[in-house]
Amino acid sequence: MRKSLCYALIFAATLTAHAYQSAQKSQSNQNSQSESMDCTDSDKPITTHDYTAAPADIVQPHHLELTRPFDTSAKLKLHICRADLRVNIQPDSSQIKLTVLLNSESGSYNIANYIKTIRIQPDKGVIQLNFPKGAHATVTVTLPMGLNSDNEINLGYGNLNFNAAGSAGHREFNVGMGQMDLLLDKDKSYAKMAVNIGLGTLHDHRPGGSDGHVNVTKVYPGTGAGSLEINVGMGILDIRND
């Protein structure tokens, strides 16, 4: 398949997954979303890098690791083009930790070449990493997600793992193409959870859960705090109780 066609299909599927809420979103929000999910230049090293390394940062060709102060009520925007992504929750933490690893097949790829933005303050953070497929990147983000936090997680291609236990606030996950594994503390992980899949499959392994295929839209009430919004353009969403 031609690369341009692949990107077009992913973007179209993501829009399909968002169709139910399009009337509520402003045009500026739609433009921002499309830009954050744009992976068309991911095969090329980034020429402009918005990242200043701190003395304690580990910056190696195949290993990046850093921590920054981060409030439980902070706002996070995380945009990853191609990677396997894991989001971990530490409810009592006062910092965010970012770890990136490239595997042994990554060859001459250098993490630093694909850092677009790492800009983190205690009340807000923006992380943008645009890896090519050949980099075989694994990204792990560990942070608190408190009641008043606002989190937007975008993954263009790859697999995403999120254990929602201990998290709250607004949590939005957008996967262009891939699989998301969502672990929940039963219905205590949210007050409301909305699931949208454009072209793919929902597997709800919880007691009483029901599966769905192609253009899936479901809303689940819960007994917890905050909202969960899961959008998968093309792929699979697995939901399980932790």
C-alpha positions in Angstrom: 0.0 0.0 0.0 1.3 3.5 -0.8 2.4 5.4 2.2 0.1 8.4 1.4 -2.9 6.1 1.1 -2.1 4.5 4.4 -2.0 7.8 6.2 -5.3 8.9 4.5 -7.0 5.7 5.7 -5.8 6.2 9.2 -6.9 9.8 9.3 -10.3 8.9 7.8 -10.9 6.2 10.3 -9.9 8.5 13.2 -12.5 11.0 12.0 -15.1 8.2 11.8 -14.4 7.3 15.4 -14.9 10.9 16.4 -18.1 11.4 14.3 -20.4 11.2 17.3 -19.0 14.3 18.9 -18.1 16.4 15.8 -21.0 18.7 16.3 -19.7 19.7 19.7 -16.1 20.3 18.8 -14.9 23.6 17.4 -13.0 23.8 14.1 -9.8 24.8 16.0 -10.0 21.6 18.1 -10.4 19.5 15.0 -7.4 21.1 13.4 -5.3 20.6 16.5 -6.3 16.9 16.6 -5.5 16.3 12.9 -2.0 17.9 13.4 -1.2 15.8 16.4 -2.1 12.6 14.7 -0.1 13.5 11.5 2.7 11.0 11.0 3.4 11.8 7.3 7.0 13.0 8.1 7.9 10.4 10.7 10.5 8.7 8.4 12.6 11.9 8.4 14.6 13.2 11.3 13.1 16.4 12.8 15.0 19.5 12.1 13.6 21.6 15.0 13.7 20.2 18.6 11.9 21.9 21.5 13.8 20.1 24.3 16.4 21.2 26.7 18.1 18.3 28.6 18.5 18.6 32.4 21.7 17.4 34.0 20.1 14.3 35.3 18.5 13.3 32.0 19.8 10.1 30.3 20.2 10.9 26.6 21.7 8.0 24.6 21.0 6.9 21.0 18.7 4.0 22.1 17.8 5.2 25.7 16.1 8.4 26.9 15.0 8.8 30.5 14.0 11.9 32.4 11.8 13.1 35.2 10.2 16.5 35.9 8.0 17.9 38.7 4.4 17.4 37.7 1.2 18.2 39.7 -1.7 15.8 40.2 -4.0 18.4 38.5 -1.7 19.1 35.6 -2.6 19.1 31.9 -0.7 16.7 29.6 -0.7 16.5 25.8 1.2 13.4 24.6 1.6 12.8 20.9 3.5 9.7 19.7 3.7 8.9 16.0 5.0 5.2 15.9 5.7 3.2 19.1 4.4 0.8 21.7 3.2 3.1 24.4 2.6 2.3 28.1 0.9 4.8 30.4 1.5 4.1 34.1 -0.3 5.8 37.1 1.4 6.7 40.4 -1.4 8.5 42.3 0.9 9.9 45.1 3.7 11.0 42.8 4.7 14.6 42.3 6.6 14.0 39.1 6.3 12.7 35.5 8.8 10.2 34.2 9.4 9.5 30.5 11.4 6.5 29.3 12.1 5.7 25.6 13.9 2.6 24.5 14.8 1.4 21.0 15.4 -2.3 20.6 18.4 -4.1 19.2 17.0 -4.0 15.7 17.0 -0.2 15.6 20.5 0.0 14.2 21.7 3.6 13.6 18.4 5.3 14.7 19.0 7.9 17.3 16.2 8.9 19.7 17.4 12.5 19.8 16.6 12.9 16.1 12.9 12.2 16.6 12.2 14.4 19.6 9.9 17.2 18.4 8.8 18.6 21.8 9.5 17.8 25.4 8.3 20.8 27.4 7.2 20.1 30.9 6.2 22.4 33.7 4.6 21.5 37.0 1.1 22.5 35.8 1.3 21.4 32.1 3.3 19.3 29.7 3.7 18.7 26.0 5.5 15.7 24.6 5.8 15.0 20.9 7.9 12.1 19.6 7.8 11.2 15.9 9.5 7.9 15.4 9.7 6.0 12.1 8.7 2.3 12.0 12.3 1.1 11.8 13.1 2.7 15.2 11.1 0.0 17.0 10.4 2.5 19.9 8.9 1.7 23.2 7.7 4.7 25.2 6.7 4.6 28.9 5.1 7.5 30.7 4.5 7.4 34.5 2.6 10.1 36.2 -0.2 11.1 38.5 -3.6 11.7 37.0 -5.6 13.5 39.7 -9.3 14.6 39.9 -8.7 17.9 38.1 -6.1 16.7 35.6 -6.7 16.9 31.8 -4.9 14.3 29.7 -4.8 13.8 25.9 -2.9 10.8 24.6 -2.5 10.4 20.9 -0.8 7.4 19.3 -0.6 7.3 15.5 0.6 3.7 15.0 1.2 1.0 17.6 0.0 -0.7 20.8 -1.1 1.3 23.8 -1.4 -0.1 27.4 -3.2 1.8 30.1 -4.1 0.7 33.6 -6.7 3.2 34.8 -6.7 2.2 38.4 -5.7 5.2 40.6 -6.4 7.7 37.9 -9.1 10.4 37.6 -9.8 13.6 35.7 -10.3 13.8 32.0 -8.5 11.1 30.1 -8.7 11.0 26.3 -6.9 8.3 24.3 -6.8 8.4 20.5 -5.2 5.5 18.6 -4.9 5.9 14.8 -4.0 2.2 14.0 -3.2 -0.5 16.5 -4.4 -2.0 19.7 -5.3 -0.6 23.0 -5.4 -2.7 26.2 -7.4 -1.0 28.9 -7.4 -2.3 32.5 -10.0 -1.0 34.9 -10.7 -1.1 38.6 -14.2 -2.3 37.6 -16.5 0.7 37.2 -14.6 2.7 39.8 -12.1 4.0 37.3 -14.6 6.5 35.8 -17.9 8.4 36.2 -18.4 8.0 32.5 -16.6 6.1 29.8 -17.1 6.6 26.0 -15.7 4.2 23.5 -15.6 4.8 19.7 -14.0 2.5 17.1 -14.0 3.4 13.4 -12.9 0.2 11.7 -12.1 -2.5 14.2 -13.2 -4.6 17.1 -14.2 -4.1 20.8 -13.5 -7.0 23.2 -15.1 -6.3 26.6 -13.9 -9.1 28.8 -15.6 -7.8 32.0 -18.5 -9.7 33.5 -21.6 -8.8 31.4 -19.5 -7.0 28.8 -20.4 -7.2 25.1 -18.2 -7.1 22.0 -18.6 -5.0 18.9 -17.4 -4.8 15.4 -16.9 -1.8 13.0 -18.3 1.7 13.9 -18.6 0.8 17.6 -20.0 3.5 19.9 -20.7 2.8 23.5 -21.1 4.8 26.7 -20.7 3.3 30.1 -21.7 4.9 33.4 -19.4 4.4 36.4 -19.1 5.0 40.1 -15.7 6.7 40.0 -14.4 10.2 39.3 -13.6 11.8 35.9 -14.2 10.8 32.3 -12.6 8.2 30.0 -12.8 8.7 26.3 -11.3 6.0 24.0 -11.1 6.5 20.2 -9.6 3.8 18.0 -9.5 4.6 14.2 -8.4 1.1 12.9 -7.7 -1.7 15.3 -8.7 -3.4 18.5 -9.7 -2.3 22.0 -9.5 -4.8 24.8 -11.2 -4.0 28.1 -10.5 -6.0 31.2 -10.8 -5.6 35.0 -7.5 -5.4 36.8 
